[in-house]
Amino acid sequence: MSYDPLIEAAEARHKVLLAELGALEKVISGHARPVGNPLLPRWTEEEVATLEALWSHGVSAKQIAGRLHRTASAVASM
């Protein structure tokens, strides 16, 4: 069994997450309007609350996405 498709899927999801996190960060910080944003329905209220808490403590969307990427890379190398 080849893990290449799994790694590619994880990398693709990472790119999507980074874009979504960046968009959510703008909405939550008041720099974008949530009305009509197609990304918001994909996130639960609990997830958004967690992200708000992280951002209020200075953690950026890029830092969160970087952590997700490192975790995915570590799992892929197992």
Helices and strands as residue ranges (DSSP letters): H 4-29, G 40-42, H 45-56, H 61-76
